[in-house]
Amino acid sequence: MATLTHEQLQAKIASVPEVAPDEIDLAMLAEIDAEKSDEYTSWETVKAERAYNGNISLRIPKDLHRALVGMAKEQGVSLNQYCLYKLASG
């Protein structure tokens, strides 16, 4: 598999269908909305007070997951390192 250019990777990402939010996503969004609507708390305060632990959970289609694993192997890095590099360079 050849290394993709930034534009080619962007095109592949753009072709991935959107996934509807599940019950976990909806609960999280409801929690955020409740925090935002609190008259004593601004959204900036909520963001500042949230704990950022460096972990995110992302559901993606299986074929995209497979492709990302292949690209990471091709580059000789872990999937985490590859995704981090791509996120940071975008």
PDB file of N, CA, C and O in Angstrom:
ATOM      1  N   MET A   1       0.852  -1.178   0.000  1.00  0.00           N
ATOM      2  CA  MET A   1       0.000   0.000   0.000  1.00  0.00           C
ATOM      3  C   MET A   1       0.893   1.236   0.000  1.00  0.00           C
ATOM      4  O   MET A   1       1.819   1.348   0.804  1.00  0.00           O
ATOM      5  N   ALA A   2       0.607   2.150  -0.902  1.00  0.00           N
ATOM      6  CA  ALA A   2       1.402   3.371  -1.010  1.00  0.00           C
ATOM      7  C   ALA A   2       1.001   4.371   0.068  1.00  0.00           C
ATOM      8  O   ALA A   2      -0.124   4.351   0.566  1.00  0.00           O
ATOM      9  N   THR A   3       1.926   5.231   0.414  1.00  0.00           N
ATOM     10  CA  THR A   3       1.646   6.277   1.384  1.00  0.00           C
ATOM     11  C   THR A   3       0.709   7.306   0.755  1.00  0.00           C
ATOM     12  O   THR A   3       0.936   7.757  -0.368  1.00  0.00           O
ATOM     13  N   LEU A   4      -0.342   7.671   1.484  1.00  0.00           N
ATOM     14  CA  LEU A   4      -1.313   8.641   0.988  1.00  0.00           C
ATOM     15  C   LEU A   4      -0.823  10.065   1.214  1.00  0.00           C
ATOM     16  O   LEU A   4      -0.157  10.362   2.206  1.00  0.00           O
ATOM     17  N   THR A   5      -1.166  10.930   0.283  1.00  0.00           N
ATOM     18  CA  THR A   5      -0.911  12.342   0.499  1.00  0.00           C
ATOM     19  C   THR A   5      -1.971  12.866   1.458  1.00  0.00           C
ATOM     20  O   THR A   5      -2.971  12.196   1.719  1.00  0.00           O
ATOM     21  N   HIS A   6      -1.749  14.060   1.979  1.00  0.00           N
ATOM     22  CA  HIS A   6      -2.715  14.674   2.875  1.00  0.00           C
ATOM     23  C   HIS A   6      -4.073  14.820   2.182  1.00  0.00           C
ATOM     24  O   HIS A   6      -5.112  14.567   2.793  1.00  0.00           O
ATOM     25  N   GLU A   7      -4.065  15.222   0.923  1.00  0.00           N
ATOM     26  CA  GLU A   7      -5.302  15.413   0.164  1.00  0.00           C
ATOM     27  C   GLU A   7      -6.029  14.093  -0.049  1.00  0.00           C
ATOM     28  O   GLU A   7      -7.255  14.037   0.053  1.00  0.00           O
ATOM     29  N   GLN A   8      -5.284  13.029  -0.344  1.00  0.00           N
ATOM     30  CA  GLN A   8      -5.902  11.720  -0.539  1.00  0.00           C
ATOM     31  C   GLN A   8      -6.534  11.215   0.759  1.00  0.00           C
ATOM     32  O   GLN A   8      -7.628  10.652   0.746  1.00  0.00           O
ATOM     33  N   LEU A   9      -5.839  11.418   1.877  1.00  0.00           N
ATOM     34  CA  LEU A   9      -6.390  11.006   3.161  1.00  0.00           C
ATOM     35  C   LEU A   9      -7.647  11.812   3.479  1.00  0.00           C
ATOM     36  O   LEU A   9      -8.632  11.254   3.963  1.00  0.00           O
ATOM     37  N   GLN A  10      -7.623  13.115   3.212  1.00  0.00           N
ATOM     38  CA  GLN A  10      -8.802  13.953   3.444  1.00  0.00           C
ATOM     39  C   GLN A  10      -9.980  13.469   2.605  1.00  0.00           C
ATOM     40  O   GLN A  10     -11.112  13.439   3.088  1.00  0.00           O
ATOM     41  N   ALA A  11      -9.725  13.093   1.360  1.00  0.00           N
ATOM     42  CA  ALA A  11     -10.789  12.603   0.481  1.00  0.00           C
ATOM     43  C   ALA A  11     -11.375  11.300   1.012  1.00  0.00           C
ATOM     44  O   ALA A  11     -12.589  11.099   0.970  1.00  0.00           O
ATOM     45  N   LYS A  12     -10.508  10.409   1.513  1.00  0.00           N
ATOM     46  CA  LYS A  12     -11.000   9.151   2.086  1.00  0.00           C
ATOM     47  C   LYS A  12     -11.845   9.416   3.320  1.00  0.00           C
ATOM     48  O   LYS A  12     -12.899   8.806   3.497  1.00  0.00           O
ATOM     49  N   ILE A  13     -11.389  10.319   4.169  1.00  0.00           N
ATOM     50  CA  ILE A  13     -12.139  10.646   5.381  1.00  0.00           C
ATOM     51  C   ILE A  13     -13.487  11.260   5.008  1.00  0.00           C
ATOM     52  O   ILE A  13     -14.500  10.952   5.635  1.00  0.00           O
ATOM     53  N   ALA A  14     -13.506  12.125   3.993  1.00  0.00           N
ATOM     54  CA  ALA A  14     -14.752  12.774   3.576  1.00  0.00           C
ATOM     55  C   ALA A  14     -15.764  11.765   3.033  1.00  0.00           C
ATOM     56  O   ALA A  14     -16.970  12.010   3.077  1.00  0.00           O
ATOM     57  N   SER A  15     -15.277  10.634   2.522  1.00  0.00           N
ATOM     58  CA  SER A  15     -16.181   9.631   1.949  1.00  0.00           C
ATOM     59  C   SER A  15     -16.795   8.711   3.000  1.00  0.00           C
ATOM     60  O   SER A  15     -17.665   7.901   2.680  1.00  0.00           O
ATOM     61  N   VAL A  16     -16.349   8.827   4.254  1.00  0.00           N
ATOM     62  CA  VAL A  16     -16.875   7.972   5.320  1.00  0.00           C
ATOM     63  C   VAL A  16     -18.249   8.491   5.734  1.00  0.00           C
ATOM     64  O   VAL A  16     -18.402   9.672   6.045  1.00  0.00           O
ATOM     65  N   PRO A  17     -19.258   7.601   5.739  1.00  0.00           N
ATOM     66  CA  PRO A  17     -20.602   8.066   6.119  1.00  0.00           C
ATOM     67  C   PRO A  17     -20.668   8.453   7.590  1.00  0.00           C
ATOM     68  O   PRO A  17     -19.964   7.893   8.431  1.00  0.00           O
ATOM     69  N   GLU A  18     -21.533   9.430   7.884  1.00  0.00           N
ATOM     70  CA  GLU A  18     -21.727   9.833   9.267  1.00  0.00           C
ATOM     71  C   GLU A  18     -22.476   8.744  10.013  1.00  0.00           C
ATOM     72  O   GLU A  18     -23.315   8.048   9.440  1.00  0.00           O
ATOM     73  N   VAL A  19     -22.169   8.604  11.287  1.00  0.00           N
ATOM     74  CA  VAL A  19     -22.829   7.618  12.131  1.00  0.00           C
ATOM     75  C   VAL A  19     -23.720   8.370  13.105  1.00  0.00           C
ATOM     76  O   VAL A  19     -23.292   9.327  13.750  1.00  0.00           O
ATOM     77  N   ALA A  20     -24.971   7.921  13.202  1.00  0.00           N
ATOM     78  CA  ALA A  20     -25.909   8.575  14.113  1.00  0.00           C
ATOM     79  C   ALA A  20     -25.440   8.380  15.550  1.00  0.00           C
ATOM     80  O   ALA A  20     -24.877   7.335  15.877  1.00  0.00           O
ATOM     81  N   PRO A  21     -25.663   9.374  16.415  1.00  0.00           N
ATOM     82  CA  PRO A  21     -25.250   9.229  17.814  1.00  0.00           C
ATOM     83  C   PRO A  21     -26.033   8.114  18.501  1.00  0.00           C
ATOM     84  O   PRO A  21     -27.223   7.931  18.245  1.00  0.00           O
ATOM     85  N   ASP A  22     -25.362   7.378  19.368  1.00  0.00           N
ATOM     86  CA  ASP A  22     -26.037   6.327  20.126  1.00  0.00           C
ATOM     87  C   ASP A  22     -26.446   6.881  21.487  1.00  0.00           C
ATOM     88  O   ASP A  22     -26.303   8.076  21.742  1.00  0.00           O
ATOM     89  N   GLU A  23     -26.954   6.014  22.359  1.00  0.00           N
ATOM     90  CA  GLU A  23     -27.455   6.477  23.658  1.00  0.00           C
ATOM     91  C   GLU A  23     -26.357   7.089  24.523  1.00  0.00           C
ATOM     92  O   GLU A  23     -26.637   7.995  25.307  1.00  0.00           O
ATOM     93  N   ILE A  24     -25.132   6.626  24.406  1.00  0.00           N
ATOM     94  CA  ILE A  24     -24.021   7.193  25.177  1.00  0.00           C
ATOM     95  C   ILE A  24     -23.739   8.616  24.694  1.00  0.00           C
ATOM     96  O   ILE A  24     -23.561   9.531  25.497  1.00  0.00           O
ATOM     97  N   ASP A  25     -23.702   8.790  23.364  1.00  0.00           N
ATOM     98  CA  ASP A  25     -23.482  10.126  22.800  1.00  0.00           C
ATOM     99  C   ASP A  25     -24.593  11.079  23.222  1.00  0.00           C
ATOM    100  O   ASP A  25     -24.326  12.212  23.622  1.00  0.00           O
ATOM    101  N   LEU A  26     -25.838  10.622  23.132  1.00  0.00           N
ATOM    102  CA  LEU A  26     -26.975  11.467  23.478  1.00  0.00           C
ATOM    103  C   LEU A  26     -26.953  11.862  24.951  1.00  0.00           C
ATOM    104  O   LEU A  26     -27.273  12.999  25.297  1.00  0.00           O
ATOM    105  N   ALA A  27     -26.573  10.919  25.820  1.00  0.00           N
ATOM    106  CA  ALA A  27     -26.493  11.226  27.253  1.00  0.00           C
ATOM    107  C   ALA A  27     -25.402  12.265  27.511  1.00  0.00           C
ATOM    108  O   ALA A  27     -25.593  13.182  28.310  1.00  0.00           O
ATOM    109  N   MET A  28     -24.263  12.122  26.838  1.00  0.00           N
ATOM    110  CA  MET A  28     -23.168  13.069  27.009  1.00  0.00           C
ATOM    111  C   MET A  28     -23.580  14.456  26.519  1.00  0.00           C
ATOM    112  O   MET A  28     -23.289  15.458  27.171  1.00  0.00           O
ATOM    113  N   LEU A  29     -24.257  14.512  25.375  1.00  0.00           N
ATOM    114  CA  LEU A  29     -24.707  15.797  24.851  1.00  0.00           C
ATOM    115  C   LEU A  29     -25.735  16.443  25.773  1.00  0.00           C
ATOM    116  O   LEU A  29     -25.724  17.660  25.961  1.00  0.00           O
ATOM    117  N   ALA A  30     -26.626  15.632  26.348  1.00  0.00           N
ATOM    118  CA  ALA A  30     -27.610  16.165  27.292  1.00  0.00           C
ATOM    119  C   ALA A  30     -26.923  16.732  28.527  1.00  0.00           C
ATOM    120  O   ALA A  30     -27.325  17.773  29.045  1.00  0.00           O
ATOM    121  N   GLU A  31     -25.883  16.044  28.997  1.00  0.00           N
ATOM    122  CA  GLU A  31     -25.120  16.526  30.160  1.00  0.00           C
ATOM    123  C   GLU A  31     -24.446  17.861  29.853  1.00  0.00           C
ATOM    124  O   GLU A  31     -24.462  18.779  30.673  1.00  0.00           O
ATOM    125  N   ILE A  32     -23.861  17.956  28.674  1.00  0.00           N
ATOM    126  CA  ILE A  32     -23.198  19.193  28.277  1.00  0.00           C
ATOM    127  C   ILE A  32     -24.222  20.322  28.151  1.00  0.00           C
ATOM    128  O   ILE A  32     -23.979  21.442  28.601  1.00  0.00           O
ATOM    129  N   ASP A  33     -25.376  20.019  27.532  1.00  0.00           N
ATOM    130  CA  ASP A  33     -26.422  21.038  27.410  1.00  0.00           C
ATOM    131  C   ASP A  33     -26.886  21.511  28.782  1.00  0.00           C
ATOM    132  O   ASP A  33     -27.124  22.702  28.985  1.00  0.00           O
ATOM    133  N   ALA A  34     -27.016  20.570  29.733  1.00  0.00           N
ATOM    134  CA  ALA A  34     -27.443  20.946  31.083  1.00  0.00           C
ATOM    135  C   ALA A  34     -26.393  21.845  31.735  1.00  0.00           C
ATOM    136  O   ALA A  34     -26.735  22.815  32.411  1.00  0.00           O
ATOM    137  N   GLU A  35     -25.129  21.523  31.532  1.00  0.00           N
ATOM    138  CA  GLU A  35     -24.060  22.341  32.100  1.00  0.00           C
ATOM    139  C   GLU A  35     -24.053  23.728  31.460  1.00  0.00           C
ATOM    140  O   GLU A  35     -23.839  24.729  32.144  1.00  0.00           O
ATOM    141  N   LYS A  36     -24.286  23.788  30.155  1.00  0.00           N
ATOM    142  CA  LYS A  36     -24.269  25.067  29.445  1.00  0.00           C
ATOM    143  C   LYS A  36     -25.442  25.942  29.850  1.00  0.00           C
ATOM    144  O   LYS A  36     -25.334  27.168  29.850  1.00  0.00           O
ATOM    145  N   SER A  37     -26.575  25.312  30.199  1.00  0.00           N
ATOM    146  CA  SER A  37     -27.756  26.109  30.506  1.00  0.00           C
ATOM    147  C   SER A  37     -27.778  26.601  31.952  1.00  0.00           C
ATOM    148  O   SER A  37     -28.635  27.410  32.310  1.00  0.00           O
ATOM    149  N   ASP A  38     -26.865  26.136  32.775  1.00  0.00           N
ATOM    150  CA  ASP A  38     -26.804  26.590  34.169  1.00  0.00           C
ATOM    151  C   ASP A  38     -26.474  28.081  34.175  1.00  0.00           C
ATOM    152  O   ASP A  38     -25.446  28.497  33.641  1.00  0.00           O
ATOM    153  N   GLU A  39     -27.355  28.886  34.786  1.00  0.00           N
ATOM    154  CA  GLU A  39     -27.166  30.329  34.742  1.00  0.00           C
ATOM    155  C   GLU A  39     -25.907  30.793  35.475  1.00  0.00           C
ATOM    156  O   GLU A  39     -25.456  31.919  35.267  1.00  0.00           O
ATOM    157  N   TYR A  40     -25.339  29.948  36.323  1.00  0.00           N
ATOM    158  CA  TYR A  40     -24.160  30.348  37.092  1.00  0.00           C
ATOM    159  C   TYR A  40     -22.860  29.861  36.451  1.00  0.00           C
ATOM    160  O   TYR A  40     -21.768  30.167  36.930  1.00  0.00           O
ATOM    161  N   THR A  41     -22.989  29.112  35.375  1.00  0.00           N
ATOM    162  CA  THR A  41     -21.803  28.532  34.754  1.00  0.00           C
ATOM    163  C   THR A  41     -21.775  28.860  33.267  1.00  0.00           C
ATOM    164  O   THR A  41     -22.715  28.537  32.540  1.00  0.00           O
ATOM    165  N   SER A  42     -20.730  29.482  32.825  1.00  0.00           N
ATOM    166  CA  SER A  42     -20.581  29.749  31.395  1.00  0.00           C
ATOM    167  C   SER A  42     -19.974  28.517  30.732  1.00  0.00           C
ATOM    168  O   SER A  42     -19.350  27.686  31.392  1.00  0.00           O
ATOM    169  N   TRP A  43     -20.160  28.412  29.446  1.00  0.00           N
ATOM    170  CA  TRP A  43     -19.593  27.281  28.704  1.00  0.00           C
ATOM    171  C   TRP A  43     -18.075  27.283  28.812  1.00  0.00           C
ATOM    172  O   TRP A  43     -17.468  26.215  28.893  1.00  0.00           O
ATOM    173  N   GLU A  44     -17.456  28.436  28.814  1.00  0.00           N
ATOM    174  CA  GLU A  44     -15.997  28.518  28.964  1.00  0.00           C
ATOM    175  C   GLU A  44     -15.568  27.941  30.310  1.00  0.00           C
ATOM    176  O   GLU A  44     -14.543  27.266  30.400  1.00  0.00           O
ATOM    177  N   THR A  45     -16.356  28.207  31.361  1.00  0.00           N
ATOM    178  CA  THR A  45     -16.035  27.655  32.681  1.00  0.00           C
ATOM    179  C   THR A  45     -16.169  26.148  32.671  1.00  0.00           C
ATOM    180  O   THR A  45     -15.332  25.443  33.235  1.00  0.00           O
ATOM    181  N   VAL A  46     -17.220  25.646  32.029  1.00  0.00           N
ATOM    182  CA  VAL A  46     -17.420  24.199  31.942  1.00  0.00           C
ATOM    183  C   VAL A  46     -16.240  23.555  31.241  1.00  0.00           C
ATOM    184  O   VAL A  46     -15.705  22.553  31.713  1.00  0.00           O
ATOM    185  N   LYS A  47     -15.827  24.130  30.107  1.00  0.00           N
ATOM    186  CA  LYS A  47     -14.690  23.565  29.380  1.00  0.00           C
ATOM    187  C   LYS A  47     -13.430  23.593  30.224  1.00  0.00           C
ATOM    188  O   LYS A  47     -12.654  22.638  30.209  1.00  0.00           O
ATOM    189  N   ALA A  48     -13.215  24.672  30.958  1.00  0.00           N
ATOM    190  CA  ALA A  48     -12.010  24.805  31.775  1.00  0.00           C
ATOM    191  C   ALA A  48     -11.998  23.816  32.927  1.00  0.00           C
ATOM    192  O   ALA A  48     -10.932  23.370  33.349  1.00  0.00           O
ATOM    193  N   GLU A  49     -13.179  23.465  33.443  1.00  0.00           N
ATOM    194  CA  GLU A  49     -13.250  22.584  34.595  1.00  0.00           C
ATOM    195  C   GLU A  49     -13.250  21.106  34.227  1.00  0.00           C
ATOM    196  O   GLU A  49     -12.986  20.264  35.085  1.00  0.00           O
ATOM    197  N   ARG A  50     -13.536  20.778  32.994  1.00  0.00           N
ATOM    198  CA  ARG A  50     -13.545  19.365  32.586  1.00  0.00           C
ATOM    199  C   ARG A  50     -12.135  18.784  32.701  1.00  0.00           C
ATOM    200  O   ARG A  50     -11.137  19.459  32.448  1.00  0.00           O
ATOM    201  N   ALA A  51     -12.090  17.527  33.084  1.00  0.00           N
ATOM    202  CA  ALA A  51     -10.796  16.846  33.170  1.00  0.00           C
ATOM    203  C   ALA A  51     -10.443  16.296  31.790  1.00  0.00           C
ATOM    204  O   ALA A  51     -11.201  15.518  31.211  1.00  0.00           O
ATOM    205  N   TYR A  52      -9.311  16.695  31.281  1.00  0.00           N
ATOM    206  CA  TYR A  52      -8.829  16.181  30.007  1.00  0.00           C
ATOM    207  C   TYR A  52      -7.723  15.178  30.304  1.00  0.00           C
ATOM    208  O   TYR A  52      -6.623  15.544  30.719  1.00  0.00           O
ATOM    209  N   ASN A  53      -8.039  13.897  30.084  1.00  0.00           N
ATOM    210  CA  ASN A  53      -7.080  12.851  30.434  1.00  0.00           C
ATOM    211  C   ASN A  53      -6.277  12.351  29.242  1.00  0.00           C
ATOM    212  O   ASN A  53      -5.453  11.448  29.389  1.00  0.00           O
ATOM    213  N   GLY A  54      -6.505  12.924  28.065  1.00  0.00           N
ATOM    214  CA  GLY A  54      -5.741  12.496  26.895  1.00  0.00           C
ATOM    215  C   GLY A  54      -6.331  11.304  26.177  1.00  0.00           C
ATOM    216  O   GLY A  54      -5.732  10.816  25.218  1.00  0.00           O
ATOM    217  N   ASN A  55      -7.475  10.820  26.600  1.00  0.00           N
ATOM    218  CA  ASN A  55      -8.123   9.680  25.948  1.00  0.00           C
ATOM    219  C   ASN A  55      -9.388  10.127  25.251  1.00  0.00           C
ATOM    220  O   ASN A  55     -10.159  10.920  25.791  1.00  0.00           O
ATOM    221  N   ILE A  56      -9.601   9.614  24.040  1.00  0.00           N
ATOM    222  CA  ILE A  56     -10.872   9.810  23.359  1.00  0.00           C
ATOM    223  C   ILE A  56     -11.333   8.456  22.843  1.00  0.00           C
ATOM    224  O   ILE A  56     -10.523   7.576  22.554  1.00  0.00           O
ATOM    225  N   SER A  57     -12.617   8.309  22.734  1.00  0.00           N
ATOM    226  CA  SER A  57     -13.195   7.094  22.167  1.00  0.00           C
ATOM    227  C   SER A  57     -13.866   7.494  20.865  1.00  0.00           C
ATOM    228  O   SER A  57     -14.675   8.421  20.833  1.00  0.00           O
ATOM    229  N   LEU A  58     -13.531   6.797  19.800  1.00  0.00           N
ATOM    230  CA  LEU A  58     -14.024   7.166  18.486  1.00  0.00           C
ATOM    231  C   LEU A  58     -14.506   5.919  17.770  1.00  0.00           C
ATOM    232  O   LEU A  58     -13.746   4.966  17.597  1.00  0.00           O
ATOM    233  N   ARG A  59     -15.765   5.919  17.353  1.00  0.00           N
ATOM    234  CA  ARG A  59     -16.295   4.796  16.587  1.00  0.00           C
ATOM    235  C   ARG A  59     -16.189   5.144  15.114  1.00  0.00           C
ATOM    236  O   ARG A  59     -16.680   6.181  14.670  1.00  0.00           O
ATOM    237  N   ILE A  60     -15.538   4.260  14.360  1.00  0.00           N
ATOM    238  CA  ILE A  60     -15.362   4.471  12.929  1.00  0.00           C
ATOM    239  C   ILE A  60     -15.764   3.193  12.198  1.00  0.00           C
ATOM    240  O   ILE A  60     -15.793   2.120  12.800  1.00  0.00           O
ATOM    241  N   PRO A  61     -16.073   3.298  10.912  1.00  0.00           N
ATOM    242  CA  PRO A  61     -16.397   2.096  10.141  1.00  0.00           C
ATOM    243  C   PRO A  61     -15.213   1.123  10.113  1.00  0.00           C
ATOM    244  O   PRO A  61     -14.050   1.524  10.151  1.00  0.00           O
ATOM    245  N   LYS A  62     -15.548  -0.159  10.046  1.00  0.00           N
ATOM    246  CA  LYS A  62     -14.503  -1.198  10.076  1.00  0.00           C
ATOM    247  C   LYS A  62     -13.502  -1.060   8.938  1.00  0.00           C
ATOM    248  O   LYS A  62     -12.309  -1.289   9.135  1.00  0.00           O
ATOM    249  N   ASP A  63     -13.976  -0.684   7.741  1.00  0.00           N
ATOM    250  CA  ASP A  63     -13.039  -0.566   6.622  1.00  0.00           C
ATOM    251  C   ASP A  63     -12.064   0.593   6.816  1.00  0.00           C
ATOM    252  O   ASP A  63     -10.911   0.503   6.394  1.00  0.00           O
ATOM    253  N   LEU A  64     -12.508   1.673   7.443  1.00  0.00           N
ATOM    254  CA  LEU A  64     -11.590   2.774   7.752  1.00  0.00           C
ATOM    255  C   LEU A  64     -10.588   2.336   8.817  1.00  0.00           C
ATOM    256  O   LEU A  64      -9.404   2.659   8.724  1.00  0.00           O
ATOM    257  N   HIS A  65     -11.051   1.608   9.823  1.00  0.00           N
ATOM    258  CA  HIS A  65     -10.165   1.099  10.872  1.00  0.00           C
ATOM    259  C   HIS A  65      -9.080   0.216  10.245  1.00  0.00           C
ATOM    260  O   HIS A  65      -7.895   0.351  10.549  1.00  0.00           O
ATOM    261  N   ARG A  66      -9.514  -0.685   9.369  1.00  0.00           N
ATOM    262  CA  ARG A  66      -8.574  -1.589   8.695  1.00  0.00           C
ATOM    263  C   ARG A  66      -7.555  -0.787   7.889  1.00  0.00           C
ATOM    264  O   ARG A  66      -6.361  -1.088   7.915  1.00  0.00           O
ATOM    265  N   ALA A  67      -8.033   0.243   7.166  1.00  0.00           N
ATOM    266  CA  ALA A  67      -7.133   1.066   6.356  1.00  0.00           C
ATOM    267  C   ALA A  67      -6.133   1.820   7.228  1.00  0.00           C
ATOM    268  O   ALA A  67      -4.953   1.903   6.889  1.00  0.00           O
ATOM    269  N   LEU A  68      -6.597   2.367   8.343  1.00  0.00           N
ATOM    270  CA  LEU A  68      -5.694   3.092   9.246  1.00  0.00           C
ATOM    271  C   LEU A  68      -4.624   2.170   9.829  1.00  0.00           C
ATOM    272  O   LEU A  68      -3.460   2.553   9.938  1.00  0.00           O
ATOM    273  N   VAL A  69      -5.024   0.955  10.201  1.00  0.00           N
ATOM    274  CA  VAL A  69      -4.052  -0.012  10.724  1.00  0.00           C
ATOM    275  C   VAL A  69      -3.001  -0.311   9.660  1.00  0.00           C
ATOM    276  O   VAL A  69      -1.808  -0.383   9.954  1.00  0.00           O
ATOM    277  N   GLY A  70      -3.458  -0.485   8.415  1.00  0.00           N
ATOM    278  CA  GLY A  70      -2.525  -0.748   7.312  1.00  0.00           C
ATOM    279  C   GLY A  70      -1.552   0.407   7.098  1.00  0.00           C
ATOM    280  O   GLY A  70      -0.356   0.189   6.903  1.00  0.00           O
ATOM    281  N   MET A  71      -2.065   1.633   7.134  1.00  0.00           N
ATOM    282  CA  MET A  71      -1.200   2.803   6.948  1.00  0.00           C
ATOM    283  C   MET A  71      -0.197   2.934   8.091  1.00  0.00           C
ATOM    284  O   MET A  71       0.958   3.300   7.874  1.00  0.00           O
ATOM    285  N   ALA A  72      -0.644   2.633   9.307  1.00  0.00           N
ATOM    286  CA  ALA A  72       0.265   2.712  10.458  1.00  0.00           C
ATOM    287  C   ALA A  72       1.376   1.674  10.322  1.00  0.00           C
ATOM    288  O   ALA A  72       2.546   1.973  10.559  1.00  0.00           O
ATOM    289  N   LYS A  73       1.000   0.452   9.938  1.00  0.00           N
ATOM    290  CA  LYS A  73       2.013  -0.600   9.753  1.00  0.00           C
ATOM    291  C   LYS A  73       3.001  -0.208   8.668  1.00  0.00           C
ATOM    292  O   LYS A  73       4.207  -0.420   8.799  1.00  0.00           O
ATOM    293  N   GLU A  74       2.477   0.362   7.604  1.00  0.00           N
ATOM    294  CA  GLU A  74       3.335   0.798   6.501  1.00  0.00           C
ATOM    295  C   GLU A  74       4.366   1.836   6.961  1.00  0.00           C
ATOM    296  O   GLU A  74       5.501   1.852   6.486  1.00  0.00           O
ATOM    297  N   GLN A  75       3.954   2.691   7.881  1.00  0.00           N
ATOM    298  CA  GLN A  75       4.846   3.720   8.411  1.00  0.00           C
ATOM    299  C   GLN A  75       5.714   3.197   9.560  1.00  0.00           C
ATOM    300  O   GLN A  75       6.620   3.894  10.018  1.00  0.00           O
ATOM    301  N   GLY A  76       5.439   1.972  10.028  1.00  0.00           N
ATOM    302  CA  GLY A  76       6.232   1.380  11.103  1.00  0.00           C
ATOM    303  C   GLY A  76       5.934   1.953  12.477  1.00  0.00           C
ATOM    304  O   GLY A  76       6.802   1.980  13.350  1.00  0.00           O
ATOM    305  N   VAL A  77       4.688   2.417  12.669  1.00  0.00           N
ATOM    306  CA  VAL A  77       4.302   2.992  13.959  1.00  0.00           C
ATOM    307  C   VAL A  77       3.001   2.344  14.427  1.00  0.00           C
ATOM    308  O   VAL A  77       2.339   1.637  13.667  1.00  0.00           O
ATOM    309  N   SER A  78       2.645   2.594  15.684  1.00  0.00           N
ATOM    310  CA  SER A  78       1.385   2.076  16.208  1.00  0.00           C
ATOM    311  C   SER A  78       0.219   2.850  15.608  1.00  0.00           C
ATOM    312  O   SER A  78       0.392   3.954  15.091  1.00  0.00           O
ATOM    313  N   LEU A  79      -0.961   2.265  15.682  1.00  0.00           N
ATOM    314  CA  LEU A  79      -2.155   2.960  15.213  1.00  0.00           C
ATOM    315  C   LEU A  79      -2.344   4.257  15.989  1.00  0.00           C
ATOM    316  O   LEU A  79      -2.702   5.282  15.409  1.00  0.00           O
ATOM    317  N   ASN A  80      -2.107   4.217  17.290  1.00  0.00           N
ATOM    318  CA  ASN A  80      -2.229   5.420  18.109  1.00  0.00           C
ATOM    319  C   ASN A  80      -1.265   6.507  17.632  1.00  0.00           C
ATOM    320  O   ASN A  80      -1.662   7.662  17.474  1.00  0.00           O
ATOM    321  N   GLN A  81      -0.009   6.146  17.403  1.00  0.00           N
ATOM    322  CA  GLN A  81       0.978   7.124  16.946  1.00  0.00           C
ATOM    323  C   GLN A  81       0.597   7.691  15.584  1.00  0.00           C
ATOM    324  O   GLN A  81       0.725   8.892  15.346  1.00  0.00           O
ATOM    325  N   TYR A  82       0.128   6.820  14.691  1.00  0.00           N
ATOM    326  CA  TYR A  82      -0.244   7.267  13.349  1.00  0.00           C
ATOM    327  C   TYR A  82      -1.408   8.253  13.408  1.00  0.00           C
ATOM    328  O   TYR A  82      -1.368   9.309  12.778  1.00  0.00           O
ATOM    329  N   CYS A  83      -2.435   7.904  14.161  1.00  0.00           N
ATOM    330  CA  CYS A  83      -3.606   8.786  14.280  1.00  0.00           C
ATOM    331  C   CYS A  83      -3.235  10.104  14.959  1.00  0.00           C
ATOM    332  O   CYS A  83      -3.699  11.167  14.547  1.00  0.00           O
ATOM    333  N   LEU A  84      -2.419  10.037  15.976  1.00  0.00           N
ATOM    334  CA  LEU A  84      -1.978  11.253  16.654  1.00  0.00           C
ATOM    335  C   LEU A  84      -1.214  12.161  15.695  1.00  0.00           C
ATOM    336  O   LEU A  84      -1.435  13.372  15.672  1.00  0.00           O
ATOM    337  N   TYR A  85      -0.319  11.576  14.907  1.00  0.00           N
ATOM    338  CA  TYR A  85       0.431  12.354  13.927  1.00  0.00           C
ATOM    339  C   TYR A  85      -0.521  13.015  12.931  1.00  0.00           C
ATOM    340  O   TYR A  85      -0.387  14.202  12.633  1.00  0.00           O
ATOM    341  N   LYS A  86      -1.478  12.248  12.420  1.00  0.00           N
ATOM    342  CA  LYS A  86      -2.405  12.774  11.431  1.00  0.00           C
ATOM    343  C   LYS A  86      -3.290  13.866  12.024  1.00  0.00           C
ATOM    344  O   LYS A  86      -3.556  14.871  11.365  1.00  0.00           O
ATOM    345  N   LEU A  87      -3.741  13.681  13.243  1.00  0.00           N
ATOM    346  CA  LEU A  87      -4.559  14.709  13.893  1.00  0.00           C
ATOM    347  C   LEU A  87      -3.761  15.985  14.137  1.00  0.00           C
ATOM    348  O   LEU A  87      -4.264  17.091  13.939  1.00  0.00           O
ATOM    349  N   ALA A  88      -2.520  15.820  14.564  1.00  0.00           N
ATOM    350  CA  ALA A  88      -1.690  16.987  14.879  1.00  0.00           C
ATOM    351  C   ALA A  88      -1.246  17.731  13.624  1.00  0.00           C
ATOM    352  O   ALA A  88      -1.048  18.946  13.662  1.00  0.00           O
ATOM    353  N   SER A  89      -1.089  17.021  12.522  1.00  0.00           N
ATOM    354  CA  SER A  89      -0.594  17.668  11.302  1.00  0.00           C
ATOM    355  C   SER A  89      -1.719  18.218  10.453  1.00  0.00           C
ATOM    356  O   SER A  89      -1.461  18.909   9.467  1.00  0.00           O
ATOM    357  N   GLY A  90      -2.976  17.928  10.812  1.00  0.00           N
ATOM    358  CA  GLY A  90      -4.117  18.397  10.005  1.00  0.00           C
ATOM    359  C   GLY A  90      -4.501  19.725  10.362  1.00  0.00           C
ATOM    360  O   GLY A  90      -5.440  20.273   9.785  1.00  0.00           O
TER     361      GLY A  90
END
